[in-house]
Amino acid sequence: MTRQKHVVFDVVGTCVSFDAFYDGIDKVLGPRLLAKNITARAFGFTWMTAAELEFTFLSISERYKPYKEVMSALFFRTLYMMGVEDPRAFATEAERDQCAQGYSELELRPGTKDCFAKLRGADFTVWCLTTGDTKRVRGYFERGGVDMPLENFISCDTAGVAKPALAAYRPALAQFKEEDAKWFAAAHMWDVTAAVKVGFRGAYCTVYEKESCAEIFDAELDVVADSLPDMADRIIAVSV
């Protein structure tokens, strides 16, 4: 029986960076935010984090909503929480939508193309598991010149369960045979360690978070690397 090799990637934050999102916010609201001593990067990160929190809370309470809807709803609240007393006087809904559009214009991290090429050259099949809609997420790869077949995308929107609920990872794992090599790769420690709990081997890249905070995560990882190409090399090396 032929043993297949698979790597399932998280996409946003792992394969793509948030720089375009932060830049978009800066173009729309940068001077106004700075007048409040808030950088575009700080607001963008806080807005995303707030949206991820509510997205996850809705999911675990069985009221799943697509992430983009949650993100839109959290814009004005996030401004208020960061010290803008009258958010709707500070920015318009059209400006909110302009800022959110930057999330659709994210670009691949340097090294993503090389990472995928290395893995495919070693006979791995590359998959993507994302909380985003597959059309938007596939667009990141198309613009970056990386082939990523639509059939190799798995979206949490389909199952209606958000990562890191373990049920979000199990459909991906169930696609593979027991004897196959099954890896999950991410630049979010919470993500890869949750995947390990359902049976994946874990590969973590520090390119986004820098600090793994490993002491708070209950999982053993097979690979930890500082770049995506290095992570690919290490996955290949320990999968022989």
Residue frames relative to the residue before (quaternion, step in Angstrom):
aa qw qx qy qz dx dy dz
M 1.0000 0.0000 0.0000 0.0000 0.00 0.00 0.00
T 0.4132 -0.7353 0.4869 0.2272 3.58 -0.79 1.06
R 0.2868 -0.7476 0.5792 0.1531 3.55 -0.88 1.01
Q 0.2166 -0.7808 0.5776 0.0987 3.56 -0.71 1.14
K 0.2550 -0.7538 0.5869 0.1491 3.57 -1.26 0.46
H 0.0322 -0.8196 0.5696 -0.0527 3.56 -0.76 1.10
V 0.0542 -0.7507 0.6553 0.0641 3.56 -1.21 0.64
V 0.1626 -0.7693 0.6137 0.0717 3.56 -0.75 1.10
F 0.1703 -0.8090 0.5593 0.0615 3.57 -0.70 1.12
D 0.3831 -0.5788 0.6568 0.2949 3.45 -1.33 0.51
V 0.3556 -0.7674 0.4954 0.1981 3.60 -1.06 0.63
V 0.7920 0.3232 -0.1843 0.4840 3.57 0.38 -1.25
G 0.7549 0.2644 -0.2506 0.5453 3.53 -0.57 1.22
T 0.7246 0.3806 -0.2243 0.5289 3.57 1.13 -0.66
C 0.7963 0.2508 -0.1264 0.5357 3.59 0.51 -1.17
V 0.7679 0.2208 -0.1432 0.5840 3.59 1.14 -0.51
S 0.3803 -0.7110 0.5458 0.2279 3.56 -1.17 0.62
F 0.5096 -0.6555 0.4722 0.2960 3.56 -1.30 0.25
D 0.3444 0.7869 -0.4716 0.1993 3.60 1.25 0.06
A 0.6654 0.5046 -0.3146 0.4513 3.60 0.91 -0.86
F 0.6109 0.5422 -0.3374 0.4679 3.59 1.11 -0.67
Y 0.6744 0.4788 -0.2909 0.4809 3.57 0.88 -0.93
D 0.6454 0.5243 -0.3198 0.4542 3.58 0.98 -0.83
G 0.6396 0.5329 -0.3215 0.4511 3.57 1.02 -0.80
I 0.6415 0.5101 -0.3155 0.4783 3.57 0.99 -0.81
D 0.6420 0.5384 -0.3180 0.4437 3.54 0.99 -0.86
K 0.6558 0.5133 -0.3111 0.4579 3.58 0.99 -0.82
V 0.7233 0.4467 -0.2473 0.4649 3.58 0.94 -0.87
L 0.8495 0.1428 -0.0011 0.5078 3.57 0.79 -1.06
G 0.3249 0.8189 -0.4488 0.1497 3.57 1.28 -0.14
P 0.7225 0.4347 -0.2763 0.4613 3.66 0.60 -1.02
R 0.6512 0.5094 -0.3216 0.4615 3.60 0.99 -0.79
L 0.6467 0.5077 -0.3208 0.4702 3.59 1.01 -0.78
L 0.6611 0.5129 -0.3138 0.4488 3.58 0.90 -0.89
A 0.6011 0.5568 -0.3539 0.4511 3.58 1.12 -0.61
K 0.6928 0.4012 -0.2512 0.5440 3.57 1.29 -0.41
N 0.4860 -0.6800 0.4066 0.3687 3.60 1.32 0.24
I 0.5195 0.5846 -0.4288 0.4522 3.56 1.08 0.83
T 0.2786 -0.7459 0.5749 0.1884 3.61 -0.80 0.93
A 0.6274 -0.5356 0.4047 0.3947 3.56 -1.22 0.46
R 0.6392 0.5303 -0.3242 0.4528 3.58 1.02 -0.78
A 0.6619 0.5010 -0.3089 0.4642 3.58 0.93 -0.88
F 0.6648 0.4826 -0.3143 0.4757 3.58 0.93 -0.82
G 0.6584 0.5245 -0.3181 0.4362 3.58 0.90 -0.90
F 0.6633 0.4945 -0.3067 0.4706 3.56 0.93 -0.88
T 0.6684 0.5001 -0.3025 0.4600 3.59 0.93 -0.89
W 0.6338 0.5291 -0.3220 0.4632 3.57 1.00 -0.83
M 0.6641 0.4939 -0.3013 0.4735 3.60 0.89 -0.92
T 0.6736 0.5083 -0.3006 0.4445 3.56 0.89 -0.95
A 0.6385 0.5137 -0.3204 0.4752 3.57 1.02 -0.83
A 0.6607 0.5065 -0.3064 0.4616 3.58 0.95 -0.86
E 0.6445 0.5197 -0.3183 0.4618 3.58 0.99 -0.83
L 0.6295 0.5407 -0.3293 0.4505 3.57 1.03 -0.80
E 0.7136 0.4397 -0.2641 0.4771 3.58 0.77 -1.02
F 0.5916 0.5683 -0.3483 0.4535 3.58 1.10 -0.74
T 0.6865 0.4762 -0.2738 0.4765 3.55 0.93 -0.94
F 0.6423 0.5238 -0.3212 0.4581 3.59 0.95 -0.86
L 0.6476 0.5063 -0.3201 0.4710 3.59 0.95 -0.83
S 0.6568 0.5293 -0.3110 0.4379 3.56 0.96 -0.87
I 0.7323 0.4316 -0.2626 0.4565 3.58 0.76 -0.99
S 0.6754 0.4251 -0.3031 0.5208 3.59 1.26 -0.24
E 0.5171 -0.6983 0.3677 0.3314 3.56 1.32 0.55
R 0.5610 0.5296 -0.4258 0.4728 3.56 0.96 0.99
Y 0.0197 0.8647 -0.5008 0.0350 3.54 0.97 0.94
K 0.0073 -0.7573 0.6529 -0.0084 3.54 -1.08 0.89
P 0.5611 -0.5875 0.4435 0.3785 3.62 -1.02 0.65
Y 0.6125 -0.6110 0.3676 0.3410 3.55 -1.00 0.90
K 0.6556 0.5311 -0.3356 0.4190 3.60 0.89 -0.85
E 0.6228 0.5223 -0.3449 0.4695 3.61 1.10 -0.59
V 0.6533 0.5094 -0.3066 0.4688 3.55 0.98 -0.87
M 0.6477 0.5338 -0.3183 0.4408 3.56 0.92 -0.89
S 0.6458 0.5206 -0.3164 0.4602 3.58 0.93 -0.87
A 0.6783 0.5132 -0.2882 0.4398 3.56 0.92 -0.92
L 0.7120 0.4892 -0.2535 0.4354 3.60 1.08 -0.74
F 0.4220 0.7480 -0.4468 0.2507 3.62 1.22 -0.18
F 0.7499 0.4033 -0.2365 0.4680 3.57 0.60 -1.10
R 0.6110 0.5420 -0.3568 0.4534 3.58 1.04 -0.66
T 0.6516 0.5222 -0.3158 0.4505 3.57 0.97 -0.87
L 0.6121 0.5350 -0.3452 0.4690 3.58 1.01 -0.77
Y 0.6650 0.5036 -0.3056 0.4591 3.58 0.90 -0.91
M 0.6731 0.5053 -0.2974 0.4508 3.58 0.89 -0.90
M 0.6921 0.4604 -0.2732 0.4841 3.58 1.19 -0.51
G 0.7018 -0.5128 0.2507 0.4262 3.56 1.27 0.22
V 0.5186 0.5925 -0.4398 0.4319 3.58 1.25 0.22
E 0.3322 -0.8139 0.4418 0.1789 3.57 -0.18 1.29
D 0.7875 0.1537 -0.0875 0.5903 3.61 1.06 -0.68
P 0.1810 -0.8540 0.4769 0.1020 3.59 0.39 1.23
R 0.7014 0.4784 -0.2878 0.4431 3.60 0.95 -0.80
A 0.6115 0.4747 -0.3579 0.5221 3.55 1.29 -0.09
F 0.6250 0.5647 -0.3113 0.4399 3.55 1.23 -0.58
A 0.8034 0.0082 0.0500 0.5933 3.58 1.00 -0.88
T 0.4035 -0.7085 0.5287 0.2361 3.56 -1.21 0.57
E 0.6434 -0.5010 0.3966 0.4215 3.55 -1.28 0.21
A 0.6102 0.5426 -0.3520 0.4575 3.59 1.09 -0.66
E 0.6565 0.4911 -0.3100 0.4813 3.60 1.03 -0.76
R 0.5861 0.5520 -0.3604 0.4710 3.57 1.11 -0.64
D 0.6807 0.4874 -0.2916 0.4626 3.56 0.88 -0.93
Q 0.6093 0.5369 -0.3465 0.4695 3.59 1.10 -0.66
C 0.6577 0.5003 -0.3067 0.4723 3.57 0.96 -0.86
A 0.6646 0.5030 -0.3021 0.4627 3.58 0.94 -0.88
Q 0.5772 0.6031 -0.3741 0.4039 3.60 1.10 -0.63
G 0.5786 0.6031 -0.3649 0.4102 3.56 1.14 -0.64
Y 0.5883 0.5800 -0.3599 0.4335 3.57 1.19 -0.51
S 0.6699 0.4735 -0.2877 0.4942 3.57 1.21 -0.51
E 0.6930 0.4671 -0.2575 0.4851 3.57 1.28 -0.21
L 0.2962 0.7698 -0.5114 0.2413 3.56 1.21 0.41
E 0.2781 -0.7723 0.5548 0.1356 3.54 -1.15 0.65
L 0.6046 -0.5700 0.4182 0.3671 3.54 -1.18 0.62
R 0.5003 -0.6259 0.5047 0.3213 3.53 -1.13 0.66
P 0.5561 -0.5487 0.4802 0.3989 3.58 -1.17 0.47
G 0.7554 0.3684 -0.2708 0.4694 3.56 -0.85 0.91
T 0.5129 0.6518 -0.4306 0.3559 3.61 1.20 -0.33
K 0.6615 0.5114 -0.3093 0.4530 3.57 0.88 -0.95
D 0.6657 0.4995 -0.2918 0.4713 3.57 0.94 -0.91
C 0.6180 0.5580 -0.3276 0.4467 3.58 1.04 -0.84
F 0.6913 0.4699 -0.2773 0.4737 3.57 0.81 -1.02
A 0.6482 0.5295 -0.3221 0.4424 3.58 0.99 -0.86
K 0.6296 0.5305 -0.3297 0.4620 3.57 1.00 -0.81
L 0.6865 0.4892 -0.2864 0.4554 3.57 0.83 -0.99
R 0.6778 0.4800 -0.2979 0.4706 3.58 0.88 -0.89
G 0.6253 0.5414 -0.3277 0.4566 3.56 1.11 -0.68
A 0.7021 0.4034 -0.2470 0.5323 3.56 1.24 -0.46
D 0.5839 -0.6468 0.3267 0.3661 3.57 1.28 0.57
F 0.4151 0.6553 -0.5129 0.3678 3.58 1.06 0.73
T 0.3004 -0.6862 0.6240 0.2226 3.55 -1.22 0.59
V 0.2574 -0.7814 0.5564 0.1167 3.56 -0.84 1.06
W 0.0788 -0.7838 0.6159 -0.0086 3.54 -0.94 1.05
C 0.2044 -0.7547 0.6032 0.1577 3.55 -1.31 0.25
L 0.0964 -0.7576 0.6440 0.0441 3.56 -0.99 0.93
T 0.0621 0.8410 -0.5253 0.1138 3.57 -0.47 1.19
T 0.4445 -0.6527 0.5388 0.2933 3.55 -1.26 0.44
G 0.6194 0.5636 -0.3385 0.4291 3.59 1.25 -0.23
D 0.5940 -0.5277 0.4360 0.4227 3.54 -1.30 0.11
T 0.5659 -0.6701 0.3685 0.3080 3.54 -0.89 0.99
K 0.6001 0.5654 -0.3741 0.4246 3.62 1.05 -0.62
R 0.6755 0.4731 -0.2973 0.4812 3.58 0.88 -0.92
V 0.6937 0.4923 -0.2857 0.4414 3.56 0.82 -0.99
R 0.6358 0.5129 -0.3418 0.4646 3.60 0.98 -0.72
G 0.5875 0.6032 -0.3567 0.4047 3.56 1.13 -0.66
Y 0.5773 0.5793 -0.3789 0.4331 3.58 1.11 -0.61
F 0.6983 0.4671 -0.2684 0.4714 3.56 0.93 -0.92
E 0.6302 0.5373 -0.3395 0.4460 3.58 0.98 -0.80
R 0.6826 0.4755 -0.2924 0.4717 3.60 0.90 -0.89
G 0.7055 0.4549 -0.2591 0.4778 3.58 1.14 -0.62
G 0.5029 -0.6917 0.4034 0.3255 3.57 1.28 0.10
V 0.5313 0.5986 -0.4185 0.4293 3.58 1.14 0.65
D 0.3758 -0.7276 0.5301 0.2199 3.56 -0.74 1.06
M 0.1247 0.7635 -0.6225 0.1184 3.54 -0.79 1.08
P 0.3038 -0.7976 0.4892 0.1796 3.61 -0.08 1.27
L 0.5736 -0.6231 0.4142 0.3333 3.55 -0.99 0.89
E 0.6585 0.5307 -0.3152 0.4306 3.59 1.03 -0.77
N 0.6624 0.4868 -0.3113 0.4768 3.59 1.25 -0.17
F 0.5434 0.5638 -0.4175 0.4610 3.55 1.26 0.44
I 0.0754 -0.7536 0.6517 0.0422 3.53 -1.09 0.82
S 0.1201 -0.8213 0.5562 0.0401 3.59 -0.64 1.09
C 0.5019 -0.6427 0.4921 0.3047 3.55 -1.05 0.79
D 0.5355 0.6226 -0.4091 0.3978 3.60 1.18 -0.41
T 0.6241 0.5610 -0.3350 0.4285 3.58 1.10 -0.72
A 0.7469 0.3819 -0.2073 0.5034 3.56 0.92 -0.93
G 0.3491 -0.7531 0.4891 0.2680 3.59 1.20 -0.45
V 0.6209 0.4770 -0.3521 0.5128 3.56 1.15 0.65
A 0.3024 -0.7886 0.5129 0.1538 3.57 -0.73 1.06
K 0.4929 -0.5740 0.5523 0.3499 3.53 -1.24 0.52
P 0.6334 -0.1339 -0.7542 -0.1093 1.61 -2.15 1.28
A 0.2174 0.7466 -0.5897 0.2182 3.61 1.00 0.67
L 0.5224 -0.6801 0.4059 0.3159 3.58 -0.74 0.99
A 0.5980 0.5814 -0.3561 0.4215 3.57 1.15 -0.58
A 0.5885 0.5801 -0.3700 0.4245 3.59 1.19 -0.37
Y 0.7075 0.4554 -0.2525 0.4777 3.60 1.15 -0.60
R 0.5943 0.6392 -0.3584 0.3313 3.57 1.07 -0.70
P 0.6311 0.5201 -0.3730 0.4383 3.68 0.91 -0.65
A 0.6262 0.5215 -0.3388 0.4702 3.59 1.06 -0.69
L 0.6677 0.5045 -0.2976 0.4595 3.56 0.88 -0.95
A 0.6622 0.5451 -0.3009 0.4170 3.57 1.01 -0.88
Q 0.5765 0.6031 -0.3755 0.4036 3.60 1.22 -0.35
F 0.7205 0.4476 -0.2287 0.4778 3.55 1.20 -0.54
K 0.5397 -0.6174 0.4667 0.3312 3.54 -1.25 0.51
E 0.6556 -0.5419 0.3597 0.3836 3.53 -1.20 0.58
E 0.7198 0.4543 -0.2587 0.4566 3.59 0.97 -0.83
D 0.5102 0.6657 -0.4171 0.3502 3.61 1.24 -0.20
A 0.4544 -0.6071 0.5624 0.3295 3.54 -1.33 0.35
K 0.0352 -0.8268 0.5588 -0.0538 3.57 -0.58 1.18
W 0.0077 -0.8194 0.5698 -0.0619 3.57 -0.37 1.29
F 0.1260 -0.7300 0.6597 0.1264 3.52 -1.28 0.51
A 0.0952 -0.8163 0.5697 -0.0014 3.57 -0.78 1.09
A 0.1542 0.7921 -0.5738 0.1399 3.57 -0.84 0.98
A 0.3762 -0.6886 0.5687 0.2469 3.51 -1.35 0.32
H 0.5890 0.4841 -0.3784 0.5249 3.56 1.31 0.39
M 0.4148 -0.7305 0.4819 0.2493 3.57 -0.59 1.09
W 0.6325 0.5400 -0.3396 0.4393 3.60 0.98 -0.79
D 0.6587 0.5349 -0.2959 0.4386 3.56 1.10 -0.79
V 0.7272 0.4357 -0.2601 0.4623 3.57 0.67 -1.07
T 0.6634 0.4995 -0.3280 0.4504 3.62 0.97 -0.69
A 0.6039 0.5252 -0.3611 0.4786 3.60 1.14 -0.51
A 0.6407 0.5255 -0.3221 0.4578 3.58 1.00 -0.82
V 0.6120 0.5528 -0.3407 0.4515 3.58 1.07 -0.73
K 0.6392 0.5546 -0.3293 0.4188 3.57 1.01 -0.79
V 0.7104 0.4223 -0.2815 0.4876 3.63 1.09 -0.52
G 0.7393 -0.4499 0.2291 0.4455 3.61 1.21 -0.04
F 0.5122 0.6216 -0.4374 0.3999 3.60 1.23 0.02
R 0.4028 -0.5984 0.6069 0.3338 3.53 -1.35 0.23
G 0.3165 -0.8108 0.4739 0.1336 3.55 -0.88 0.92
A 0.0530 -0.7616 0.6457 0.0172 3.54 -1.08 0.89
Y 0.0872 -0.8160 0.5713 -0.0089 3.56 -0.66 1.16
C 0.1461 -0.7713 0.6153 0.0718 3.55 -0.98 0.92
T 0.3740 -0.7651 0.4883 0.1906 3.59 -0.81 1.02
V 0.3635 0.7930 -0.4488 0.1940 3.60 1.27 -0.03
Y 0.7335 0.3968 -0.2351 0.4993 3.62 1.09 -0.59
E 0.8055 0.3376 -0.1637 0.4587 3.57 0.60 -1.13
K 0.2965 -0.7808 0.4854 0.2585 3.59 1.24 -0.54
E 0.7809 0.1881 -0.0863 0.5894 3.59 0.81 -1.05
S 0.3553 -0.7726 0.4859 0.2017 3.59 -0.60 1.09
C 0.1759 -0.7937 0.5496 0.1926 3.59 1.14 -0.67
A 0.0826 0.8678 -0.4850 0.0698 3.54 1.10 0.82
E 0.5889 0.6201 -0.3657 0.3673 3.58 1.12 -0.60
I 0.7212 0.4251 -0.2675 0.4770 3.63 1.13 -0.40
F 0.6675 0.4818 -0.3004 0.4817 3.59 1.28 -0.05
D 0.3039 -0.7869 0.5221 0.1259 3.52 -0.78 1.12
A 0.5675 0.5688 -0.4185 0.4234 3.58 0.35 1.22
E 0.3370 -0.7072 0.5848 0.2103 3.52 -1.20 0.61
L 0.1957 -0.7888 0.5749 0.0946 3.57 -0.85 0.99
D 0.4266 -0.7113 0.5028 0.2433 3.56 -1.06 0.77
V 0.7991 0.1348 -0.0471 0.5840 3.56 1.15 -0.64
V 0.0362 0.7369 -0.6747 0.0198 3.54 -1.11 0.87
A 0.0792 0.8064 -0.5758 0.1092 3.59 -0.72 1.09
D 0.4836 -0.6928 0.4692 0.2569 3.55 -1.24 0.52
S 0.7722 0.1913 -0.1434 0.5887 3.59 1.25 -0.15
L 0.6208 -0.5664 0.3896 0.3769 3.57 -1.19 0.47
P 0.6582 0.4875 -0.3425 0.4602 3.67 0.86 -0.72
D 0.6423 0.5110 -0.3274 0.4682 3.60 1.02 -0.75
M 0.6158 0.5392 -0.3420 0.4617 3.56 1.06 -0.74
A 0.6353 0.5247 -0.3252 0.4641 3.58 0.99 -0.82
D 0.6431 0.5256 -0.3212 0.4549 3.59 0.91 -0.91
R 0.6963 0.4804 -0.2795 0.4542 3.57 0.90 -0.90
I 0.6029 0.5358 -0.3524 0.4747 3.59 1.07 -0.68
I 0.6601 0.5104 -0.2998 0.4624 3.57 0.91 -0.95
A 0.6750 0.5311 -0.2960 0.4180 3.56 0.89 -1.00
V 0.7647 0.3575 -0.2114 0.4927 3.61 0.93 -0.79
S 0.6203 0.5358 -0.3452 0.4572 3.59 1.28 0.15
V 0.4084 0.7320 -0.4622 0.2893 3.56 1.29 0.02
